[in-house]
């Protein structure tokens, strides 16, 4: 039996592994795809305290190296369920004294060609500063989208806000506040039909009730939601209506000795710093419950 099994090899999971090993506990990290999570694909990370600039891949490689150097074990297996304190995978079963779910989320994509070109981002807080005094567009209609548009309006020369409906899910006061920004233009209803640029974004084509419209932009922010990767845990811990693990700031879930850390849990701020914080808090809660 392993003292602490960590499901997920992103920032939250690797931080949990580091803290657990430093506490003298045996640790197994189970990752179903690739190490690092979403941040591994970011070309630049400049919002993590103490690090001026680093690529996402370099950041997560360093976390993994630290966890393994401390003695954590790593296996690549796809988790299918949690039964009691046993993590079930497609390849076997792993008994644990405690389980930390750090499965992360996936950004919902537009699912159109060229979405992987440089200049397309899914996090205005992370990448907005790279587009200072530039022209950008943002897609989405929820609170995250409108908050991101407000942030970008303070950085960028021009912000186009594109939403497929003319009614927004965000609070009315937030919508009105963004509308009041002189450099924000609402384009509603509209959808992105084409992303232009071979290697680097240079524009988009929109479908609108009045036909196609082209925009020349240097950055595109896609904020149409996130998809938590928690389906395998639905029978083990309580999930909210959006599929996030219900867990508070102590990272405890509805099940004893099972914890949730990082973007996969119910929370208001999903950033690299809060993922790392959750990883450490989850371990501290687990250690307290083991006493």
LUMPA-747058 format. One record per residue (C-alpha): residue in one letter; x, y, z. Coordinates in nm, 4 decimals. Layout:
// residues N
<r aa="A" east="X" north="Y" up="Z"/>
...
***
This chain:
// residues 291
<r aa="X" east="0.0000" north="0.0000" up="0.0000"/>
<r aa="X" east="0.1175" north="0.3527" up="-0.0830"/>
<r aa="X" east="0.0710" north="0.6239" up="0.1805"/>
<r aa="X" east="-0.0548" north="0.8855" up="-0.0674"/>
<r aa="X" east="-0.1642" north="0.8238" up="-0.4261"/>
<r aa="X" east="-0.1829" north="1.1395" up="-0.6364"/>
<r aa="X" east="-0.4032" north="1.1314" up="-0.9462"/>
<r aa="X" east="-0.2644" north="1.3813" up="-1.1947"/>
<r aa="X" east="0.0809" north="1.5082" up="-1.2855"/>
<r aa="X" east="0.0095" north="1.8792" up="-1.3176"/>
<r aa="X" east="0.1229" north="2.1578" up="-1.0865"/>
<r aa="X" east="-0.1167" north="2.0631" up="-0.8052"/>
<r aa="X" east="-0.0330" north="1.6936" up="-0.8224"/>
<r aa="X" east="0.3432" north="1.7384" up="-0.8419"/>
<r aa="X" east="0.3403" north="1.9918" up="-0.5573"/>
<r aa="X" east="0.1418" north="1.7427" up="-0.3487"/>
<r aa="X" east="0.3984" north="1.4736" up="-0.4267"/>
<r aa="X" east="0.6845" north="1.7015" up="-0.3192"/>
<r aa="X" east="0.5167" north="1.7928" up="0.0097"/>
<r aa="X" east="0.4193" north="1.4330" up="0.0844"/>
<r aa="X" east="0.7709" north="1.3027" up="0.0258"/>
<r aa="X" east="0.9187" north="1.5776" up="0.2414"/>
<r aa="X" east="0.6835" north="1.4547" up="0.5146"/>
<r aa="X" east="0.8289" north="1.1063" up="0.4775"/>
<r aa="X" east="0.5266" north="0.9467" up="0.3089"/>
<r aa="X" east="0.5462" north="0.7060" up="0.0176"/>
<r aa="X" east="0.3951" north="0.8612" up="-0.2947"/>
<r aa="X" east="0.2687" north="0.7310" up="-0.6264"/>
<r aa="X" east="0.1764" north="0.9782" up="-0.9015"/>
<r aa="X" east="-0.0653" north="0.8392" up="-1.1598"/>
<r aa="X" east="-0.0862" north="1.0335" up="-1.4871"/>
<r aa="X" east="-0.3088" north="0.9329" up="-1.7767"/>
<r aa="X" east="-0.1664" north="1.1498" up="-2.0535"/>
<r aa="X" east="0.1389" north="1.3747" up="-2.0165"/>
<r aa="X" east="0.3127" north="1.5482" up="-1.7299"/>
<r aa="X" east="0.2389" north="1.9126" up="-1.6644"/>
<r aa="X" east="-0.1250" north="1.9650" up="-1.7501"/>
<r aa="X" east="-0.2390" north="2.2766" up="-1.9379"/>
<r aa="X" east="0.0541" north="2.4949" up="-1.8298"/>
<r aa="X" east="0.3027" north="2.2656" up="-2.0046"/>
<r aa="X" east="0.1819" north="2.4031" up="-2.3384"/>
<r aa="X" east="0.2311" north="2.7684" up="-2.2442"/>
<r aa="X" east="0.5335" north="2.9221" up="-2.4218"/>
<r aa="X" east="0.5917" north="3.1692" up="-2.1396"/>
<r aa="X" east="0.5065" north="3.1768" up="-1.7710"/>
<r aa="X" east="0.5721" north="3.5154" up="-1.6122"/>
<r aa="X" east="0.3165" north="3.5244" up="-1.3286"/>
<r aa="X" east="0.4690" north="3.2754" up="-1.0848"/>
<r aa="X" east="0.6388" north="3.4409" up="-0.7846"/>
<r aa="X" east="1.0169" north="3.4228" up="-0.7867"/>
<r aa="X" east="1.0469" north="3.3226" up="-1.1530"/>
<r aa="X" east="1.0818" north="3.6100" up="-1.3987"/>
<r aa="X" east="1.0157" north="3.4042" up="-1.7105"/>
<r aa="X" east="1.0079" north="3.0352" up="-1.7938"/>
<r aa="X" east="0.8320" north="2.8126" up="-2.0425"/>
<r aa="X" east="0.5504" north="2.5959" up="-1.9124"/>
<r aa="X" east="0.7387" north="2.2829" up="-2.0160"/>
<r aa="X" east="1.0514" north="2.3906" up="-1.8262"/>
<r aa="X" east="0.8433" north="2.4734" up="-1.5192"/>
<r aa="X" east="0.6709" north="2.1358" up="-1.5041"/>
<r aa="X" east="0.9902" north="1.9465" up="-1.5916"/>
<r aa="X" east="1.1540" north="2.1071" up="-1.2877"/>
<r aa="X" east="0.8584" north="2.0129" up="-1.0649"/>
<r aa="X" east="0.8721" north="1.6525" up="-1.1846"/>
<r aa="X" east="1.2483" north="1.6334" up="-1.1378"/>
<r aa="X" east="1.2118" north="1.7603" up="-0.7818"/>
<r aa="X" east="0.9350" north="1.5123" up="-0.6973"/>
<r aa="X" east="1.1257" north="1.2158" up="-0.8399"/>
<r aa="X" east="1.4517" north="1.3215" up="-0.6749"/>
<r aa="X" east="1.2699" north="1.3148" up="-0.3413"/>
<r aa="X" east="1.1582" north="0.9578" up="-0.4070"/>
<r aa="X" east="0.8093" north="0.9861" up="-0.5528"/>
<r aa="X" east="0.7135" north="0.7142" up="-0.7980"/>
<r aa="X" east="0.5416" north="0.7827" up="-1.1308"/>
<r aa="X" east="0.3256" north="0.5608" up="-1.3485"/>
<r aa="X" east="0.1381" north="0.6372" up="-1.6684"/>
<r aa="X" east="-0.2031" north="0.4735" up="-1.6372"/>
<r aa="X" east="-0.5569" north="0.5869" up="-1.7108"/>
<r aa="X" east="-0.7696" north="0.5970" up="-1.3948"/>
<r aa="X" east="-1.1169" north="0.4477" up="-1.4352"/>
<r aa="X" east="-1.2543" north="0.4636" up="-1.0802"/>
<r aa="X" east="-1.1912" north="0.5024" up="-0.7101"/>
<r aa="X" east="-1.3226" north="0.2196" up="-0.4930"/>
<r aa="X" east="-1.2865" north="0.3022" up="-0.1244"/>
<r aa="X" east="-0.9196" north="0.3946" up="-0.0976"/>
<r aa="X" east="-0.8187" north="0.1968" up="-0.4048"/>
<r aa="X" east="-0.7425" north="0.3721" up="-0.7324"/>
<r aa="X" east="-0.8510" north="0.1529" up="-1.0229"/>
<r aa="X" east="-0.6789" north="0.1980" up="-1.3590"/>
<r aa="X" east="-0.6932" north="0.0246" up="-1.6939"/>
<r aa="X" east="-0.3750" north="-0.1568" up="-1.5901"/>
<r aa="X" east="-0.4348" north="-0.2450" up="-1.2268"/>
<r aa="X" east="-0.5278" north="-0.1360" up="-0.8762"/>
<r aa="X" east="-0.3367" north="0.0835" up="-0.6299"/>
<r aa="X" east="-0.4236" north="0.0796" up="-0.2580"/>
<r aa="X" east="-0.3651" north="0.4019" up="-0.0674"/>
<r aa="X" east="-0.3778" north="0.5502" up="0.2788"/>
<r aa="X" east="-0.4993" north="0.8730" up="0.1203"/>
<r aa="X" east="-0.5880" north="0.9831" up="-0.2313"/>
<r aa="X" east="-0.5389" north="1.3296" up="-0.3800"/>
<r aa="X" east="-0.7391" north="1.3998" up="-0.6942"/>
<r aa="X" east="-0.5496" north="1.6537" up="-0.9036"/>
<r aa="X" east="-0.6968" north="1.5682" up="-1.2415"/>
<r aa="X" east="-0.7183" north="1.9262" up="-1.3682"/>
<r aa="X" east="-0.9391" north="2.0587" up="-1.6454"/>
<r aa="X" east="-0.9285" north="2.0963" up="-2.0192"/>
<r aa="X" east="-1.0145" north="2.4242" up="-2.1846"/>
<r aa="X" east="-1.3150" north="2.3988" up="-2.4116"/>
<r aa="X" east="-1.2007" north="2.4672" up="-2.7667"/>
<r aa="X" east="-1.3739" north="2.6243" up="-3.0636"/>
<r aa="X" east="-1.3033" north="2.3033" up="-3.2590"/>
<r aa="X" east="-1.2048" north="2.4803" up="-3.5794"/>
<r aa="X" east="-0.8946" north="2.4545" up="-3.7976"/>
<r aa="X" east="-0.5785" north="2.6446" up="-3.6990"/>
<r aa="X" east="-0.6738" north="2.6779" up="-3.3336"/>
<r aa="X" east="-0.3233" north="2.5665" up="-3.2383"/>
<r aa="X" east="-0.1407" north="2.8569" up="-3.4061"/>
<r aa="X" east="0.0661" north="3.0970" up="-3.1980"/>
<r aa="X" east="-0.1489" north="3.3833" up="-3.0773"/>
<r aa="X" east="-0.4447" north="3.1759" up="-2.9554"/>
<r aa="X" east="-0.4732" north="3.1709" up="-2.5764"/>
<r aa="X" east="-0.7184" north="3.0325" up="-2.3218"/>
<r aa="X" east="-0.6166" north="3.2518" up="-2.0278"/>
<r aa="X" east="-0.6185" north="3.6320" up="-2.0362"/>
<r aa="X" east="-0.4772" north="3.6530" up="-1.6833"/>
<r aa="X" east="-0.1824" north="3.4351" up="-1.7886"/>
<r aa="X" east="-0.1095" north="3.5813" up="-2.1313"/>
<r aa="X" east="-0.2760" north="3.9222" up="-2.1525"/>
<r aa="X" east="0.0431" north="4.1129" up="-2.0712"/>
<r aa="X" east="0.2040" north="3.9790" up="-2.3905"/>
<r aa="X" east="-0.0486" north="4.1783" up="-2.5953"/>
<r aa="X" east="0.0026" north="4.5238" up="-2.4460"/>
<r aa="X" east="-0.1009" north="4.7960" up="-2.6941"/>
<r aa="X" east="-0.2096" north="4.5342" up="-2.9491"/>
<r aa="X" east="-0.5455" north="4.4460" up="-3.1042"/>
<r aa="X" east="-0.7081" north="4.1288" up="-2.9755"/>
<r aa="X" east="-1.0406" north="3.9463" up="-2.9805"/>
<r aa="X" east="-1.2058" north="3.7467" up="-2.7049"/>
<r aa="X" east="-1.4713" north="3.4776" up="-2.7495"/>
<r aa="X" east="-1.7221" north="3.4021" up="-2.4745"/>
<r aa="X" east="-2.0194" north="3.5332" up="-2.2801"/>
<r aa="X" east="-1.9792" north="3.4185" up="-1.9214"/>
<r aa="X" east="-1.8309" north="3.5924" up="-1.6192"/>
<r aa="X" east="-1.4803" north="3.4705" up="-1.7000"/>
<r aa="X" east="-1.5069" north="3.6093" up="-2.0527"/>
<r aa="X" east="-1.6325" north="3.9510" up="-1.9410"/>
<r aa="X" east="-1.3781" north="3.9744" up="-1.6599"/>
<r aa="X" east="-1.1065" north="3.8836" up="-1.9086"/>
<r aa="X" east="-1.2327" north="4.1470" up="-2.1527"/>
<r aa="X" east="-1.2177" north="4.4071" up="-1.8763"/>
<r aa="X" east="-0.8609" north="4.3046" up="-1.7953"/>
<r aa="X" east="-0.7553" north="4.3143" up="-2.1602"/>
<r aa="X" east="-0.9145" north="4.6555" up="-2.2123"/>
<r aa="X" east="-0.6634" north="4.7972" up="-1.9650"/>
<r aa="X" east="-0.3725" north="4.6473" up="-2.1582"/>
<r aa="X" east="-0.4654" north="4.6356" up="-2.5250"/>
<r aa="X" east="-0.5245" north="4.9030" up="-2.7856"/>
<r aa="X" east="-0.8486" north="4.7378" up="-2.9040"/>
<r aa="X" east="-1.0567" north="4.4452" up="-2.7775"/>
<r aa="X" east="-1.3310" north="4.2773" up="-2.9805"/>
<r aa="X" east="-1.5744" north="4.0784" up="-2.7670"/>
<r aa="X" east="-1.7408" north="3.8017" up="-2.9700"/>
<r aa="X" east="-2.0372" north="3.6065" up="-2.8365"/>
<r aa="X" east="-2.2711" north="3.3682" up="-3.0161"/>
<r aa="X" east="-2.5750" north="3.5206" up="-2.8450"/>
<r aa="X" east="-2.6804" north="3.8792" up="-2.7811"/>
<r aa="X" east="-2.7583" north="3.7867" up="-2.4192"/>
<r aa="X" east="-2.4740" north="3.7245" up="-2.1748"/>
<r aa="X" east="-2.4476" north="3.4771" up="-1.8869"/>
<r aa="X" east="-2.2317" north="3.7204" up="-1.6906"/>
<r aa="X" east="-2.3797" north="3.9597" up="-1.4375"/>
<r aa="X" east="-2.5521" north="4.2583" up="-1.5983"/>
<r aa="X" east="-2.3397" north="4.5061" up="-1.4028"/>
<r aa="X" east="-2.0208" north="4.3445" up="-1.5350"/>
<r aa="X" east="-2.1517" north="4.3532" up="-1.8922"/>
<r aa="X" east="-2.2378" north="4.7221" up="-1.8619"/>
<r aa="X" east="-1.8991" north="4.7995" up="-1.7132"/>
<r aa="X" east="-1.7216" north="4.6361" up="-2.0069"/>
<r aa="X" east="-1.9522" north="4.8073" up="-2.2576"/>
<r aa="X" east="-1.8494" north="5.1394" up="-2.1088"/>
<r aa="X" east="-1.4855" north="5.0790" up="-2.2049"/>
<r aa="X" east="-1.4119" north="5.2917" up="-2.5128"/>
<r aa="X" east="-1.1693" north="5.0406" up="-2.6636"/>
<r aa="X" east="-1.4034" north="4.7404" up="-2.6376"/>
<r aa="X" east="-1.6322" north="4.6569" up="-2.9305"/>
<r aa="X" east="-1.9089" north="4.3998" up="-2.8847"/>
<r aa="X" east="-1.9800" north="4.1805" up="-3.1868"/>
<r aa="X" east="-2.2979" north="3.9849" up="-3.1137"/>
<r aa="X" east="-2.4362" north="3.7482" up="-3.2167"/>
<r aa="X" east="-2.1373" north="3.6053" up="-3.3981"/>
<r aa="X" east="-1.9195" north="3.2958" up="-3.4123"/>
<r aa="X" east="-1.5627" north="3.2416" up="-3.5282"/>
<r aa="X" east="-1.5621" north="3.0423" up="-3.8519"/>
<r aa="X" east="-1.1955" north="3.0725" up="-3.9453"/>
<r aa="X" east="-0.8632" north="3.1450" up="-3.7763"/>
<r aa="X" east="-0.6178" north="3.3032" up="-4.0194"/>
<r aa="X" east="-0.2427" north="3.2564" up="-4.0102"/>
<r aa="X" east="-0.0121" north="2.9716" up="-4.1001"/>
<r aa="X" east="0.2173" north="2.9680" up="-3.7976"/>
<r aa="X" east="0.1089" north="3.2857" up="-3.6218"/>
<r aa="X" east="-0.2370" north="3.4363" up="-3.5835"/>
<r aa="X" east="-0.3128" north="3.7330" up="-3.8084"/>
<r aa="X" east="-0.6919" north="3.7470" up="-3.8001"/>
<r aa="X" east="-1.0269" north="3.5722" up="-3.7787"/>
<r aa="X" east="-1.3389" north="3.5443" up="-3.9921"/>
<r aa="X" east="-1.6755" north="3.5707" up="-3.8185"/>
<r aa="X" east="-2.0225" north="3.4482" up="-3.9073"/>
<r aa="X" east="-2.2783" north="3.7195" up="-3.8266"/>
<r aa="X" east="-2.6453" north="3.7719" up="-3.9157"/>
<r aa="X" east="-2.5224" north="4.0203" up="-4.1773"/>
<r aa="X" east="-2.2739" north="3.7801" up="-4.3346"/>
<r aa="X" east="-1.9009" north="3.7244" up="-4.2909"/>
<r aa="X" east="-1.6774" north="3.9775" up="-4.1206"/>
<r aa="X" east="-1.2993" north="3.9720" up="-4.1054"/>
<r aa="X" east="-1.0953" north="4.1076" up="-3.8158"/>
<r aa="X" east="-0.7226" north="4.1747" up="-3.8200"/>
<r aa="X" east="-0.5992" north="4.0842" up="-3.4729"/>
<r aa="X" east="-0.2758" north="3.9820" up="-3.3026"/>
<r aa="X" east="-0.4267" north="3.7735" up="-3.0243"/>
<r aa="X" east="-0.7368" north="3.5574" up="-2.9767"/>
<r aa="X" east="-0.8572" north="3.4624" up="-2.6295"/>
<r aa="X" east="-1.0983" north="3.1681" up="-2.6141"/>
<r aa="X" east="-1.3008" north="3.1705" up="-2.2912"/>
<r aa="X" east="-1.5904" north="2.9369" up="-2.3653"/>
<r aa="X" east="-1.5585" north="2.7189" up="-2.0574"/>
<r aa="X" east="-1.3530" north="2.4431" up="-1.9029"/>
<r aa="X" east="-1.4154" north="2.0701" up="-1.8795"/>
<r aa="X" east="-1.3149" north="1.9042" up="-1.5483"/>
<r aa="X" east="-1.1677" north="1.5564" up="-1.5842"/>
<r aa="X" east="-1.3614" north="1.4024" up="-1.2957"/>
<r aa="X" east="-1.5955" north="1.1462" up="-1.4522"/>
<r aa="X" east="-1.4056" north="0.8465" up="-1.3051"/>
<r aa="X" east="-1.4590" north="0.9805" up="-0.9525"/>
<r aa="X" east="-1.8333" north="1.0494" up="-0.9670"/>
<r aa="X" east="-1.9224" north="0.7447" up="-0.7587"/>
<r aa="X" east="-1.6529" north="0.8111" up="-0.4976"/>
<r aa="X" east="-1.6878" north="1.1833" up="-0.4167"/>
<r aa="X" east="-1.9552" north="1.4495" up="-0.4592"/>
<r aa="X" east="-1.9356" north="1.6596" up="-0.7759"/>
<r aa="X" east="-2.1194" north="1.9841" up="-0.8458"/>
<r aa="X" east="-2.3514" north="2.0341" up="-1.1432"/>
<r aa="X" east="-2.0557" north="2.1295" up="-1.3659"/>
<r aa="X" east="-1.8553" north="1.8211" up="-1.2746"/>
<r aa="X" east="-1.6070" north="1.9786" up="-1.0325"/>
<r aa="X" east="-1.5142" north="1.7923" up="-0.7121"/>
<r aa="X" east="-1.6840" north="1.9654" up="-0.4194"/>
<r aa="X" east="-1.4012" north="2.0582" up="-0.1835"/>
<r aa="X" east="-1.3271" north="2.3625" up="0.0294"/>
<r aa="X" east="-1.0045" north="2.5472" up="0.0991"/>
<r aa="X" east="-0.8860" north="2.2532" up="0.3104"/>
<r aa="X" east="-0.9197" north="2.0361" up="-0.0039"/>
<r aa="X" east="-1.1279" north="1.7749" up="0.1789"/>
<r aa="X" east="-1.3982" north="1.6054" up="-0.0269"/>
<r aa="X" east="-1.7172" north="1.4280" up="0.0785"/>
<r aa="X" east="-1.5219" north="1.1028" up="0.1247"/>
<r aa="X" east="-1.2805" north="1.0421" up="0.4155"/>
<r aa="X" east="-0.9113" north="1.0483" up="0.3173"/>
<r aa="X" east="-0.9848" north="1.1643" up="-0.0374"/>
<r aa="X" east="-0.8819" north="1.5200" up="-0.1284"/>
<r aa="X" east="-0.9080" north="1.7404" up="-0.4370"/>
<r aa="X" east="-0.6419" north="1.9892" up="-0.5415"/>
<r aa="X" east="-0.6095" north="2.2360" up="-0.8247"/>
<r aa="X" east="-0.8440" north="2.3272" up="-1.1066"/>
<r aa="X" east="-1.0536" north="2.0100" up="-1.0716"/>
<r aa="X" east="-1.2150" north="2.1287" up="-0.7463"/>
<r aa="X" east="-1.4805" north="2.3917" up="-0.6777"/>
<r aa="X" east="-1.3055" north="2.7278" up="-0.6503"/>
<r aa="X" east="-1.3188" north="3.0799" up="-0.7886"/>
<r aa="X" east="-0.9552" north="3.1310" up="-0.8917"/>
<r aa="X" east="-0.7792" north="2.8779" up="-1.1125"/>
<r aa="X" east="-0.4178" north="2.9848" up="-1.1547"/>
<r aa="X" east="-0.0744" north="2.8279" up="-1.1348"/>
<r aa="X" east="-0.0190" north="2.9731" up="-0.7879"/>
<r aa="X" east="-0.3499" north="2.8418" up="-0.6515"/>
<r aa="X" east="-0.2816" north="2.4969" up="-0.7981"/>
<r aa="X" east="0.0504" north="2.4811" up="-0.6139"/>
<r aa="X" east="-0.1175" north="2.6067" up="-0.2959"/>
<r aa="X" east="-0.3850" north="2.3371" up="-0.3210"/>
<r aa="X" east="-0.1233" north="2.0664" up="-0.3625"/>
<r aa="X" east="0.0432" north="2.1619" up="-0.0357"/>
<r aa="X" east="-0.2856" north="2.2147" up="0.1507"/>
<r aa="X" east="-0.4219" north="1.8757" up="0.0391"/>
<r aa="X" east="-0.1155" north="1.7013" up="0.1808"/>
<r aa="X" east="-0.1392" north="1.8928" up="0.5080"/>
<r aa="X" east="-0.5027" north="1.7909" up="0.5427"/>
<r aa="X" east="-0.4158" north="1.4301" up="0.4629"/>
<r aa="X" east="-0.1353" north="1.4257" up="0.7196"/>
<r aa="X" east="-0.3651" north="1.5700" up="0.9862"/>
<r aa="X" east="-0.6294" north="1.3070" up="0.9130"/>
<r aa="X" east="-0.3720" north="1.0278" up="0.9308"/>
<r aa="X" east="-0.2776" north="1.1118" up="1.2892"/>
***
